[in-house]
Amino acid sequence: MQDSNSMPMLLLLVIQLVLVDSFRNFDDFPLHEPLQLEDEHSNNMPNNEPDCSRCVNMFRLSETEYISSKDTKIFCIRLLQVKRCIQKEQHSCQRNIGVLVLNTGVTIKQNWHKCSDFKISVNDIKNIFKKQKNIPDERCKYMQTKSDLSEFKHCGMFGDPHIKTFSDQRQTCVVEGTWSLLDNDFIAVQVTNEMVQETKSQSATATTKISIVIKEPSDKCVDQKIYEATSQFLPSIFKDGTYFTGPDACRTALIKPNDNEIRIILCHINTTLFIKRIGNYLTFNIKTPNEFVNQSTGLCIVGCPASEMVDYNTFFAIKDNTVVSPTLKDKAINICNLANLTDFYYDSCVFDILSTGDMNFAKAASISLQDARSLDSNIRLRRENSILLRDQLNIDNSFDESVSSEHYSPSRLKSSSCEHFNRTHLVILSVTSLLAIYLR
C-alpha cells in the first residue's frame, strides 16, 4: 500500500505531467490565450467568455514567474488567484477534468509551500499590482490629431533575418545575438537571433526572442511596461501581470487575436506593433509616425552592418548543384511561387529555404508581406526588383504534390492535433484513476 505522505507528491507529479503534456507542442495543439493575472481591472477584460484553459494558463505563468523570482509569498498569492479563477469558472467548466485536476494540484502546492503561514489577504493580492495613475484623457491624444496616414513609416523583420527599414531599404543580415531594432524616448525594441539548428549553412540565423520596453514619457501618459516574446511562448500580458496602461480613452494595450500573434497598440504615440510566431521563429512589424523615426536609432533606421550584410547576387550565383541539390532548389522555388510572393520577399523566401531546408520560412515571408501591405500604404512591390523573378520570367508553376501534402495539408495538421489530443486525454484518465484511488 502507498505511503500516505508520498501519495500527494505522486499525484502532484502526475498533475504536472498533465499540464506539461497538454501544452508541450504549441503548433500541433493550439493553446488558448493565457489569462492575465487577475487584478482590480479584471472585470474589464476584452473577452469574458468561458474558457476552461484560462486557469491552467494562469498556473503556468505563476510557475514560470516563481522559477525566475523564487519569491514564495508572491507565488502563494498567484496560487490563490488560480483558486479564484477556478471558482469563477466552476459552473461553466464543472465537467472539465483538467480544471478539477488543477484544483487538487494547487491545493497540494499551497500545502507544500506552507502558504497558510503568510496569512494572505485581499489587499495583498491588489498591492502586487502597480495602480494606474489618473491621467486626463485629452493630454495623451496629441498624436492622433497631429498625424495622418502619409506621415507613417513601417519597419519589419522576418526569416533569416531580413529587414525592411523605415527608409525602405531591404536587406538580409547575418546578425547573431541581441541587437537593437528601434530605440527612442518612447519605446525600445530588441531582437535576439540564434543560429538555425540542423542546417548545413554556418551563417543562417533567425529571431527567437523579441523584447519591448514601453517607456514612461515625461507627460506620464503611460507607465513603463516590458513585454517579452519567445519562439516558445507569446504571453498575453506584460511582465508585471497587466495587459494595458494609460487612460481609458487612449490606452496602450496588448491584443492577442490567436495563439501565434500579438499586437501592441500604443495610442499615445499612434504606433502599432505586430509580433507573430511561425514555426520556431518570430516576425516583427511596426508602424509609427515619421517624427519618432527621426528621433530613433537601431537596425530599423540604419539597416544591417556592412560586415554582416548578405548580397543576393553573390549568394544565388554560388549556389550551384554542388552546394544545393536540384530537388531542394525546385522545392524552394515551387513553395515560394505557391506563397504568391514577389520582390524582395520572394528572394528572401528562396534564400531561407536553400540556407536552412525549413519550409516554414516561406510562410514567414508570406505573412510578413501581408503585414507590410497592411501597415505601409505606400509600399512599392515590383516583380523586377526580385533577382530570381527578373532572371526567370517564365518559371514553371507546376507544384510537387508531396511537398504540398507534407507542409501545407490541413488534414495533416488536423491529424497531428488529434494524435496529441488523444495522448493528453490518456494522461488525464490516468490522473482520474489515481485520484479515485486516493480519495476512496
C-alpha positions as CSV (number, residue, x, y, z in Angstrom):
1,M,0.0,0.0,0.0
2,Q,1.3,3.5,-0.9
3,D,2.6,5.6,2.0
4,S,0.1,8.4,2.9
5,N,2.8,11.1,2.8
6,S,4.2,10.1,-0.6
7,M,0.8,9.8,-2.3
8,P,0.2,13.6,-2.6
9,M,3.6,14.0,-4.1
10,L,2.9,11.3,-6.6
11,L,-0.4,13.0,-7.5
12,L,1.4,16.3,-7.9
13,L,3.9,14.8,-10.2
14,V,1.3,13.3,-12.4
15,I,-0.7,16.6,-12.4
16,Q,2.5,18.4,-13.6
17,L,2.8,15.8,-16.4
18,V,-0.8,16.5,-17.4
19,L,-0.2,20.3,-17.6
20,V,3.1,20.0,-19.4
21,D,1.9,17.4,-21.8
22,S,-1.2,19.5,-22.6
23,F,0.9,22.4,-23.8
24,R,4.1,20.7,-24.9
25,N,3.6,21.3,-28.7
26,F,2.2,24.7,-29.4
27,D,1.9,24.1,-33.2
28,D,0.2,20.7,-33.1
29,F,-2.2,21.5,-30.2
30,P,-3.2,25.2,-30.2
31,L,-3.0,27.0,-26.9
32,H,-5.9,29.3,-25.8
33,E,-5.0,32.8,-24.8
34,P,-3.4,32.9,-21.3
35,L,-5.4,34.8,-18.8
36,Q,-3.7,37.8,-17.3
37,L,-3.2,37.5,-13.5
38,E,-6.3,39.0,-12.0
39,D,-6.3,42.5,-10.6
40,E,-8.8,45.3,-9.9
41,H,-9.3,45.7,-13.7
42,S,-10.2,42.0,-14.3
43,N,-13.8,42.8,-14.9
44,N,-12.9,44.9,-17.8
45,M,-11.1,42.2,-19.7
46,P,-11.7,42.2,-23.5
47,N,-13.1,38.7,-23.5
48,N,-15.3,37.4,-20.7
49,E,-16.5,34.2,-22.4
50,P,-15.9,31.0,-20.5
51,D,-12.5,29.4,-21.4
52,C,-11.7,26.3,-19.4
53,S,-7.9,26.6,-20.1
54,R,-7.7,30.1,-18.6
55,C,-6.9,28.9,-15.1
56,V,-4.4,26.3,-16.4
57,N,-2.6,29.1,-18.2
58,M,-2.5,31.2,-15.1
59,F,-0.9,28.3,-13.3
60,R,1.7,28.0,-16.0
61,L,2.5,31.7,-15.8
62,S,2.7,31.6,-12.0
63,E,5.2,28.7,-12.0
64,T,7.3,30.4,-14.7
65,E,7.4,33.5,-12.5
66,Y,8.3,31.6,-9.4
67,I,11.2,29.7,-11.1
68,S,12.6,33.1,-12.0
69,S,12.0,35.1,-8.8
70,K,11.9,32.4,-6.1
71,D,9.5,34.6,-4.2
72,T,7.4,32.2,-2.2
73,K,4.9,34.8,-0.9
74,I,4.2,36.1,-4.4
75,F,3.8,32.5,-5.7
76,C,1.3,31.8,-2.9
77,I,-0.7,34.9,-4.0
78,R,-0.6,33.6,-7.5
79,L,-1.9,30.2,-6.4
80,L,-4.7,32.0,-4.6
81,Q,-5.5,33.8,-7.8
82,V,-5.6,30.5,-9.6
83,K,-8.0,29.2,-7.0
84,R,-10.2,32.2,-7.5
85,C,-10.1,31.6,-11.3
86,I,-11.2,28.0,-10.7
87,Q,-14.1,29.1,-8.5
88,K,-15.1,31.8,-11.1
89,E,-15.2,29.2,-13.9
90,Q,-16.6,26.3,-11.7
91,H,-20.1,26.4,-13.2
92,S,-19.1,26.6,-16.9
93,C,-16.2,24.2,-16.5
94,Q,-17.6,21.8,-13.9
95,R,-17.2,18.8,-16.3
96,N,-13.7,19.7,-17.4
97,I,-11.4,17.1,-15.9
98,G,-8.3,19.4,-16.4
99,V,-9.8,22.1,-14.1
100,L,-10.7,19.5,-11.5
101,V,-7.2,18.1,-11.5
102,L,-5.6,21.6,-11.4
103,N,-7.7,22.4,-8.3
104,T,-6.2,19.4,-6.5
105,G,-2.7,20.3,-7.7
106,V,-3.0,23.9,-6.5
107,T,-4.1,22.7,-3.0
108,I,-1.0,20.4,-2.9
109,K,1.3,23.3,-3.9
110,Q,-0.2,25.6,-1.3
111,N,0.4,23.0,1.4
112,W,3.9,22.2,0.1
113,H,4.9,25.9,0.2
114,K,3.1,26.5,3.6
115,C,1.1,29.3,2.1
116,S,-1.2,29.5,5.1
117,D,1.8,30.9,7.1
118,F,1.7,34.1,5.0
119,K,-1.9,34.9,6.0
120,I,-2.6,36.4,2.6
121,S,-5.4,39.0,2.4
122,V,-7.4,40.5,-0.4
123,N,-5.2,43.7,-0.1
124,D,-2.1,41.6,-0.6
125,I,-3.5,40.5,-4.0
126,K,-4.2,44.1,-5.1
127,N,-1.0,45.5,-3.7
128,I,1.3,43.4,-6.0
129,F,-0.1,45.4,-9.0
130,K,1.0,49.0,-9.7
131,K,-2.1,51.1,-9.9
132,Q,-2.6,53.2,-13.0
133,K,-2.3,57.0,-12.5
134,N,-5.3,59.1,-13.0
135,I,-4.4,60.8,-16.3
136,P,-6.5,63.3,-18.2
137,D,-7.6,61.6,-21.5
138,E,-7.1,64.7,-23.7
139,R,-3.4,65.1,-22.8
140,C,-2.5,61.7,-24.3
141,K,-4.2,62.0,-27.6
142,Y,-2.0,64.6,-29.2
143,M,-0.5,62.2,-31.8
144,Q,-4.0,61.3,-33.1
145,T,-4.6,64.9,-34.1
146,K,-1.1,65.6,-35.5
147,S,-0.5,62.5,-37.6
148,D,-2.1,61.4,-40.9
149,L,-1.6,58.3,-43.0
150,S,1.1,59.9,-45.2
151,E,3.4,60.5,-42.3
152,F,3.6,56.9,-41.1
153,K,6.7,54.7,-41.6
154,H,7.0,50.9,-41.5
155,C,9.8,48.6,-40.4
156,G,9.7,44.8,-40.5
157,M,12.0,41.9,-39.7
158,F,11.4,38.2,-40.6
159,G,13.2,35.0,-41.6
160,D,16.9,34.5,-41.7
161,P,16.7,37.6,-40.8
162,H,15.6,40.0,-43.5
163,I,14.8,43.7,-42.7
164,K,12.8,46.4,-44.4
165,T,13.9,49.7,-42.8
166,F,11.8,52.8,-42.3
167,S,13.5,54.2,-45.3
168,D,12.5,51.2,-47.4
169,Q,16.0,49.6,-47.6
170,R,15.6,45.8,-47.9
171,Q,18.5,43.8,-46.6
172,T,19.4,40.4,-45.3
173,C,21.7,40.3,-42.2
174,V,23.8,37.6,-40.5
175,V,23.3,39.1,-37.1
176,E,23.6,36.5,-34.3
177,G,23.0,37.7,-30.8
178,T,21.0,40.6,-29.4
179,W,20.5,43.7,-31.5
180,S,18.6,47.0,-31.1
181,L,15.9,47.2,-33.7
182,L,14.5,50.5,-32.5
183,D,15.2,52.9,-29.6
184,N,13.7,56.3,-28.9
185,D,12.3,58.3,-26.0
186,F,9.0,56.2,-26.1
187,I,9.9,52.7,-27.0
188,A,12.8,50.3,-27.3
189,V,12.8,47.0,-29.3
190,Q,15.5,44.4,-29.1
191,V,15.7,41.1,-31.1
192,T,17.7,38.1,-30.3
193,N,18.8,36.0,-33.3
194,E,20.2,32.5,-32.9
195,M,21.9,30.1,-35.3
196,V,19.3,27.9,-37.1
197,Q,19.7,24.4,-35.9
198,E,20.2,21.3,-38.2
199,T,21.4,23.2,-41.2
200,K,24.4,22.8,-43.4
201,S,24.8,26.6,-43.6
202,Q,27.1,28.1,-40.9
203,S,25.6,31.6,-41.3
204,A,21.8,31.0,-41.1
205,T,20.3,32.9,-38.2
206,A,16.7,33.6,-37.2
207,T,14.8,35.6,-34.5
208,T,13.9,33.6,-31.4
209,K,13.2,36.4,-28.9
210,I,11.8,39.9,-29.0
211,S,11.9,42.3,-26.0
212,I,9.9,45.5,-25.9
213,V,10.2,48.3,-23.3
214,I,7.4,50.9,-23.4
215,K,9.0,53.9,-21.6
216,E,7.3,56.2,-19.3
217,P,7.3,59.6,-21.0
218,S,7.6,63.0,-19.3
219,D,3.9,63.6,-19.7
220,K,3.2,60.4,-17.7
221,C,0.6,59.2,-20.2
222,V,1.7,55.6,-19.6
223,D,3.6,53.6,-17.0
224,Q,6.7,51.7,-18.1
225,K,5.8,48.3,-19.4
226,I,8.0,45.4,-20.5
227,Y,6.9,42.7,-22.9
228,E,8.9,39.6,-23.9
229,A,8.0,37.2,-26.6
230,T,9.9,33.9,-27.4
231,S,9.5,31.3,-30.0
232,Q,8.0,29.0,-27.4
233,F,5.5,31.4,-25.8
234,L,3.7,34.6,-26.7
235,P,2.3,35.9,-23.4
236,S,-0.9,38.0,-23.4
237,I,0.3,40.2,-20.6
238,F,3.2,42.5,-19.8
239,K,5.8,41.2,-17.3
240,D,4.1,42.9,-14.4
241,G,0.9,40.9,-15.0
242,T,-1.1,43.7,-16.6
243,Y,-2.3,44.0,-20.2
244,F,-2.8,47.8,-20.6
245,T,-1.7,51.2,-19.4
246,G,-2.8,54.7,-19.9
247,P,-6.2,56.4,-19.6
248,D,-9.4,54.6,-20.8
249,A,-9.8,56.7,-23.9
250,C,-6.2,56.3,-25.0
251,R,-4.8,53.0,-23.8
252,T,-1.6,51.2,-24.6
253,A,-2.8,47.6,-24.8
254,L,-1.9,44.1,-25.7
255,I,-4.2,42.2,-28.0
256,K,-3.9,38.5,-28.8
257,P,-6.1,37.6,-31.8
258,N,-4.8,34.0,-31.8
259,D,-2.1,31.7,-30.2
260,N,0.6,32.8,-32.6
261,E,0.1,36.6,-32.8
262,I,0.4,39.6,-30.5
263,R,-0.5,43.2,-31.3
264,I,0.6,46.1,-29.2
265,I,-1.3,49.4,-29.7
266,L,0.4,52.5,-28.3
267,C,-2.3,55.1,-28.5
268,H,-0.3,58.0,-27.0
269,I,2.3,57.8,-29.9
270,N,-0.1,56.4,-32.5
271,T,2.0,53.3,-33.1
272,T,1.2,49.7,-33.9
273,L,3.4,46.6,-33.4
274,F,2.8,43.1,-34.7
275,I,4.7,40.0,-33.3
276,K,4.0,36.7,-34.9
277,R,5.3,33.2,-34.4
278,I,5.8,30.9,-37.5
279,G,7.3,27.5,-36.7
280,N,10.3,28.0,-34.4
281,Y,10.9,31.7,-35.1
282,L,9.3,35.2,-34.8
283,T,8.5,38.0,-37.1
284,F,8.2,41.7,-36.2
285,N,6.5,44.7,-37.9
286,I,5.9,48.2,-36.6
287,K,4.1,51.3,-38.0
288,T,4.9,54.6,-36.3
289,P,4.8,58.4,-37.1
290,N,7.7,59.8,-39.0
291,E,8.6,62.3,-36.3
292,F,9.5,59.4,-34.0
293,V,11.6,57.7,-36.7
294,N,13.7,60.8,-37.0
295,Q,14.4,60.6,-33.2
296,S,15.3,56.9,-33.2
297,T,18.3,54.6,-33.6
298,G,18.7,50.9,-34.4
299,L,18.6,48.5,-37.3
300,C,15.2,49.9,-38.4
301,I,17.0,53.2,-39.0
302,V,20.5,52.3,-40.3
303,G,19.9,48.8,-41.6
304,C,22.4,45.9,-41.4
305,P,26.1,46.5,-40.5
306,A,28.0,46.3,-43.8
307,S,30.1,43.4,-42.5
308,E,27.0,41.4,-41.7
309,M,25.1,42.0,-44.9
310,V,24.3,39.2,-47.5
311,D,24.5,40.0,-51.2
312,Y,21.8,38.0,-53.0
313,N,23.6,38.3,-56.4
314,T,26.6,36.6,-55.0
315,F,24.6,34.1,-52.9
316,F,22.5,32.8,-55.8
317,A,25.5,32.8,-58.2
318,I,27.5,30.3,-56.0
319,K,24.6,28.1,-55.1
320,D,25.2,25.6,-57.9
321,N,24.4,21.9,-57.8
322,T,27.5,21.0,-55.9
323,V,26.2,23.0,-52.9
324,V,22.4,22.8,-53.3
325,S,20.6,19.7,-54.6
326,P,18.3,20.3,-57.6
327,T,15.4,18.8,-55.6
328,L,15.8,21.3,-52.8
329,K,16.1,24.2,-55.2
330,D,13.0,23.1,-57.1
331,K,11.1,22.7,-53.9
332,A,12.2,26.1,-52.7
333,I,11.0,27.8,-56.0
334,N,7.7,25.9,-56.0
335,I,6.9,26.7,-52.4
336,C,7.8,30.4,-52.8
337,N,5.7,30.5,-56.0
338,L,2.8,29.0,-54.1
339,A,3.1,31.6,-51.4
340,N,2.4,34.3,-54.0
341,L,5.4,36.3,-53.1
342,T,7.2,39.0,-55.1
343,D,10.1,41.5,-54.9
344,F,12.5,41.1,-52.0
345,Y,10.1,38.8,-50.2
346,Y,10.4,36.2,-53.0
347,D,14.2,36.2,-53.0
348,S,14.2,36.0,-49.2
349,C,11.9,33.0,-49.2
350,V,14.1,31.1,-51.6
351,F,17.3,32.2,-49.7
352,D,15.9,30.9,-46.4
353,I,14.9,27.5,-47.7
354,L,18.2,27.0,-49.5
355,S,20.1,28.0,-46.4
356,T,18.0,26.0,-43.9
357,G,15.8,23.5,-45.6
358,D,13.0,24.7,-43.4
359,M,9.8,25.3,-45.5
360,N,8.2,27.3,-42.6
361,F,10.3,30.3,-43.8
362,A,8.0,30.5,-46.8
363,K,5.1,31.1,-44.5
364,A,7.1,33.7,-42.6
365,A,7.8,35.6,-45.8
366,S,4.2,35.5,-46.9
367,I,2.8,36.7,-43.5
368,S,5.5,39.5,-43.4
369,L,4.5,40.6,-46.8
370,Q,0.8,40.7,-45.8
371,D,1.8,42.7,-42.6
372,A,3.9,45.1,-44.7
373,R,1.0,45.8,-47.0
374,S,-1.3,46.3,-44.1
375,L,0.9,48.7,-42.2
376,D,2.6,50.5,-45.2
377,S,0.1,52.1,-47.6
378,N,3.0,53.4,-49.7
379,I,4.9,50.2,-50.1
380,R,6.1,49.5,-53.6
381,L,6.5,45.9,-54.8
382,R,7.7,45.0,-58.2
383,R,8.5,41.7,-59.8
384,E,11.5,43.3,-61.5
385,N,13.1,44.0,-58.1
386,S,13.5,40.3,-57.4
387,I,16.8,38.9,-58.7
388,L,15.3,35.4,-59.3
389,L,12.0,36.6,-60.8
390,R,13.8,39.0,-63.1
391,D,16.0,36.3,-64.4
392,Q,13.2,33.7,-64.6
393,L,10.2,35.4,-66.1
394,N,8.9,32.1,-67.3
395,I,9.0,30.0,-64.2
396,D,7.3,26.7,-64.4
397,N,4.5,26.9,-61.8
398,S,4.0,23.1,-61.5
399,F,3.9,22.1,-57.9
400,D,5.3,19.0,-56.2
401,E,2.3,17.3,-54.5
402,S,4.5,15.6,-52.0
403,V,5.8,19.0,-50.8
404,S,2.2,20.3,-50.6
405,S,0.9,17.5,-48.5
406,E,4.0,17.5,-46.3
407,H,4.0,21.1,-45.4
408,Y,0.6,22.6,-46.1
409,S,-2.1,20.0,-45.8
410,P,-4.9,20.9,-43.4
411,S,-5.7,17.2,-42.9
412,R,-2.1,16.6,-41.8
413,L,-2.3,19.4,-39.2
414,K,-5.7,18.1,-38.0
415,S,-4.4,14.5,-37.7
416,S,-1.4,15.8,-35.7
417,S,-3.6,17.8,-33.4
418,C,-5.9,14.8,-32.8
419,E,-3.0,12.5,-32.0
420,H,-1.7,14.9,-29.4
421,F,-5.3,15.4,-28.1
422,N,-5.6,11.6,-27.6
423,R,-2.2,11.4,-25.8
424,T,-3.2,14.2,-23.5
425,H,-6.6,12.6,-22.6
426,L,-4.9,9.2,-21.9
427,V,-2.8,11.0,-19.3
428,I,-5.8,12.8,-17.8
429,L,-7.7,9.4,-17.5
430,S,-4.7,8.1,-15.6
431,V,-4.8,11.0,-13.2
432,T,-8.5,10.5,-12.7
433,S,-7.9,6.9,-11.7
434,L,-5.2,7.9,-9.2
435,L,-7.5,10.5,-7.7
436,A,-10.2,7.9,-7.3
437,I,-7.9,5.5,-5.5
438,Y,-6.5,8.3,-3.3
439,L,-9.9,9.7,-2.3
440,R,-11.6,6.3,-1.9
